[in-house]
Amino acid sequence: MYKDYNTGQTALRLNLDFAIPSNHLANAISWFVDSVLEEYFQTERLS
C-alpha cells in the first residue's frame, strides 16, 4: 500500500554561496531600504 521512501529526497537544496554583481538592481533596493529611517517602521499610523 505504501512505498518506501527516503525523507531526504523531498528536500530542496539551496545554493547560498553566490555573489550579486555590484550593478544589480538588488543592491539599489538594499540601499533604499537601508536609507529609510527606522521611525517609519516603528510607528503605527491610524489614518
N, CA, C and O atoms as CSV, one atom per row, in Angstrom:
chain,resi,resn,atom,element,x,y,z
A,1,MET,N,N,0.816,-1.179,0.000
A,1,MET,CA,C,0.000,0.000,0.000
A,1,MET,C,C,0.870,1.258,0.000
A,1,MET,O,O,0.626,2.170,-0.791
A,2,TYR,N,N,1.890,1.325,0.880
A,2,TYR,CA,C,2.778,2.478,0.927
A,2,TYR,C,C,4.115,2.118,0.311
A,2,TYR,O,O,4.611,1.008,0.502
A,3,LYS,N,N,4.693,3.039,-0.418
A,3,LYS,CA,C,6.015,2.831,-0.998
A,3,LYS,C,C,7.074,3.288,-0.017
A,3,LYS,O,O,6.881,4.258,0.716
A,4,ASP,N,N,8.184,2.589,-0.010
A,4,ASP,CA,C,9.316,3.016,0.806
A,4,ASP,C,C,9.916,4.275,0.185
A,4,ASP,O,O,10.119,4.344,-1.027
A,5,TYR,N,N,10.194,5.255,1.016
A,5,TYR,CA,C,10.812,6.479,0.528
A,5,TYR,C,C,11.759,7.016,1.574
A,5,TYR,O,O,11.678,6.676,2.754
A,6,ASN,N,N,12.649,7.852,1.119
A,6,ASN,CA,C,13.625,8.491,1.983
A,6,ASN,C,C,13.145,9.915,2.232
A,6,ASN,O,O,12.843,10.625,1.273
A,7,THR,N,N,13.062,10.359,3.491
A,7,THR,CA,C,12.560,11.698,3.778
A,7,THR,C,C,13.474,12.778,3.241
A,7,THR,O,O,13.026,13.907,3.039
A,8,GLY,N,N,14.729,12.477,3.004
A,8,GLY,CA,C,15.660,13.460,2.471
A,8,GLY,C,C,15.492,13.709,0.980
A,8,GLY,O,O,16.003,14.703,0.464
A,9,GLN,N,N,14.797,12.842,0.285
A,9,GLN,CA,C,14.685,13.004,-1.154
A,9,GLN,C,C,13.720,14.117,-1.548
A,9,GLN,O,O,13.743,14.556,-2.698
A,10,THR,N,N,12.884,14.581,-0.645
A,10,THR,CA,C,11.945,15.647,-0.982
A,10,THR,C,C,12.476,17.025,-0.598
A,10,THR,O,O,11.812,18.032,-0.846
A,11,ALA,N,N,13.642,17.084,-0.007
A,11,ALA,CA,C,14.213,18.360,0.414
A,11,ALA,C,C,14.840,19.073,-0.786
A,11,ALA,O,O,15.512,18.456,-1.613
A,12,LEU,N,N,14.607,20.375,-0.860
A,12,LEU,CA,C,15.223,21.178,-1.907
A,12,LEU,C,C,16.526,21.757,-1.379
A,12,LEU,O,O,16.569,22.301,-0.275
A,13,ARG,N,N,17.557,21.642,-2.145
A,13,ARG,CA,C,18.846,22.180,-1.738
A,13,ARG,C,C,19.017,23.557,-2.352
A,13,ARG,O,O,18.873,23.729,-3.562
A,14,LEU,N,N,19.325,24.534,-1.516
A,14,LEU,CA,C,19.530,25.897,-1.976
A,14,LEU,C,C,21.009,26.226,-1.978
A,14,LEU,O,O,21.715,25.977,-1.000
A,15,ASN,N,N,21.467,26.780,-3.070
A,15,ASN,CA,C,22.849,27.212,-3.161
A,15,ASN,C,C,22.926,28.641,-2.638
A,15,ASN,O,O,22.508,29.574,-3.325
A,16,LEU,N,N,23.447,28.821,-1.449
A,16,LEU,CA,C,23.549,30.140,-0.840
A,16,LEU,C,C,24.933,30.747,-1.009
A,16,LEU,O,O,25.222,31.802,-0.445
A,17,ASP,N,N,25.768,30.104,-1.764
A,17,ASP,CA,C,27.135,30.580,-1.984
A,17,ASP,C,C,27.218,31.250,-3.352
A,17,ASP,O,O,27.717,30.667,-4.315
A,18,PHE,N,N,26.722,32.478,-3.422
A,18,PHE,CA,C,26.782,33.220,-4.666
A,18,PHE,C,C,27.002,34.695,-4.356
A,18,PHE,O,O,26.782,35.137,-3.228
A,19,ALA,N,N,27.427,35.440,-5.340
A,19,ALA,CA,C,27.687,36.870,-5.170
A,19,ALA,C,C,26.819,37.648,-6.165
A,19,ALA,O,O,26.716,37.278,-7.334
A,20,ILE,N,N,26.199,38.728,-5.686
A,20,ILE,CA,C,25.395,39.580,-6.546
A,20,ILE,C,C,26.318,40.633,-7.153
A,20,ILE,O,O,27.082,41.268,-6.426
A,21,PRO,N,N,26.263,40.830,-8.459
A,21,PRO,CA,C,27.114,41.853,-9.078
A,21,PRO,C,C,26.810,43.243,-8.523
A,21,PRO,O,O,25.689,43.517,-8.095
A,22,SER,N,N,27.808,44.107,-8.535
A,22,SER,CA,C,27.655,45.433,-7.928
A,22,SER,C,C,26.640,46.299,-8.661
A,22,SER,O,O,26.105,47.235,-8.066
A,23,ASN,N,N,26.356,46.024,-9.925
A,23,ASN,CA,C,25.400,46.830,-10.677
A,23,ASN,C,C,24.004,46.192,-10.737
A,23,ASN,O,O,23.182,46.589,-11.563
A,24,HIS,N,N,23.736,45.227,-9.887
A,24,HIS,CA,C,22.444,44.531,-9.875
A,24,HIS,C,C,21.392,45.382,-9.170
A,24,HIS,O,O,21.711,46.118,-8.236
A,25,LEU,N,N,20.137,45.284,-9.615
A,25,LEU,CA,C,19.035,46.044,-9.040
A,25,LEU,C,C,18.840,45.739,-7.551
A,25,LEU,O,O,18.384,46.603,-6.801
A,26,ALA,N,N,19.173,44.545,-7.124
A,26,ALA,CA,C,19.019,44.181,-5.711
A,26,ALA,C,C,19.855,45.079,-4.814
A,26,ALA,O,O,19.453,45.365,-3.686
A,27,ASN,N,N,20.992,45.522,-5.286
A,27,ASN,CA,C,21.834,46.425,-4.491
A,27,ASN,C,C,21.178,47.787,-4.324
A,27,ASN,O,O,21.279,48.390,-3.256
A,28,ALA,N,N,20.507,48.283,-5.361
A,28,ALA,CA,C,19.800,49.566,-5.262
A,28,ALA,C,C,18.634,49.460,-4.287
A,28,ALA,O,O,18.392,50.382,-3.507
A,29,ILE,N,N,17.917,48.352,-4.325
A,29,ILE,CA,C,16.805,48.143,-3.391
A,29,ILE,C,C,17.323,48.057,-1.976
A,29,ILE,O,O,16.726,48.627,-1.063
A,30,SER,N,N,18.422,47.358,-1.775
A,30,SER,CA,C,19.015,47.250,-0.444
A,30,SER,C,C,19.437,48.615,0.076
A,30,SER,O,O,19.213,48.934,1.244
A,31,TRP,N,N,20.049,49.422,-0.788
A,31,TRP,CA,C,20.464,50.768,-0.388
A,31,TRP,C,C,19.256,51.595,0.015
A,31,TRP,O,O,19.303,52.301,1.022
A,32,PHE,N,N,18.168,51.523,-0.757
A,32,PHE,CA,C,16.970,52.295,-0.456
A,32,PHE,C,C,16.361,51.878,0.881
A,32,PHE,O,O,16.027,52.732,1.703
A,33,VAL,N,N,16.216,50.589,1.100
A,33,VAL,CA,C,15.630,50.098,2.348
A,33,VAL,C,C,16.494,50.495,3.534
A,33,VAL,O,O,15.966,50.873,4.580
A,34,ASP,N,N,17.796,50.419,3.392
A,34,ASP,CA,C,18.692,50.804,4.476
A,34,ASP,C,C,18.659,52.298,4.751
A,34,ASP,O,O,18.979,52.726,5.861
A,35,SER,N,N,18.274,53.111,3.750
A,35,SER,CA,C,18.257,54.554,3.932
A,35,SER,C,C,16.971,55.060,4.587
A,35,SER,O,O,16.923,56.204,5.039
A,36,VAL,N,N,15.930,54.227,4.644
A,36,VAL,CA,C,14.667,54.637,5.267
A,36,VAL,C,C,14.867,54.691,6.780
A,36,VAL,O,O,15.434,53.773,7.371
A,37,LEU,N,N,14.407,55.750,7.387
A,37,LEU,CA,C,14.553,55.900,8.832
A,37,LEU,C,C,13.734,54.847,9.567
A,37,LEU,O,O,12.623,54.513,9.156
A,38,GLU,N,N,14.286,54.332,10.649
A,38,GLU,CA,C,13.595,53.301,11.412
A,38,GLU,C,C,12.298,53.797,12.035
A,38,GLU,O,O,11.425,52.995,12.366
A,39,GLU,N,N,12.161,55.096,12.196
A,39,GLU,CA,C,10.940,55.655,12.784
A,39,GLU,C,C,9.713,55.311,11.947
A,39,GLU,O,O,8.615,55.171,12.485
A,40,TYR,N,N,9.889,55.176,10.642
A,40,TYR,CA,C,8.760,54.832,9.774
A,40,TYR,C,C,8.303,53.397,9.987
A,40,TYR,O,O,7.133,53.081,9.770
A,41,PHE,N,N,9.194,52.546,10.400
A,41,PHE,CA,C,8.839,51.153,10.637
A,41,PHE,C,C,8.265,50.939,12.032
A,41,PHE,O,O,7.512,49.990,12.249
A,42,GLN,N,N,8.607,51.800,12.973
A,42,GLN,CA,C,8.234,51.598,14.364
A,42,GLN,C,C,6.945,52.313,14.757
A,42,GLN,O,O,6.384,52.005,15.808
A,43,THR,N,N,6.465,53.239,13.968
A,43,THR,CA,C,5.255,53.967,14.328
A,43,THR,C,C,4.048,53.328,13.664
A,43,THR,O,O,4.129,52.823,12.545
A,44,GLU,N,N,2.957,53.359,14.356
A,44,GLU,CA,C,1.713,52.823,13.821
A,44,GLU,C,C,0.843,53.996,13.400
A,44,GLU,O,O,0.551,54.887,14.197
A,45,ARG,N,N,0.442,53.985,12.165
A,45,ARG,CA,C,-0.366,55.083,11.632
A,45,ARG,C,C,-1.820,54.646,11.561
A,45,ARG,O,O,-2.128,53.581,11.027
A,46,LEU,N,N,-2.696,55.452,12.089
A,46,LEU,CA,C,-4.117,55.105,12.127
A,46,LEU,C,C,-4.935,55.951,11.155
A,46,LEU,O,O,-6.158,56.007,11.281
A,47,SER,N,N,-4.305,56.600,10.207
A,47,SER,CA,C,-5.055,57.442,9.266
A,47,SER,C,C,-5.522,56.670,8.060
A,47,SER,O,O,-6.166,57.236,7.176
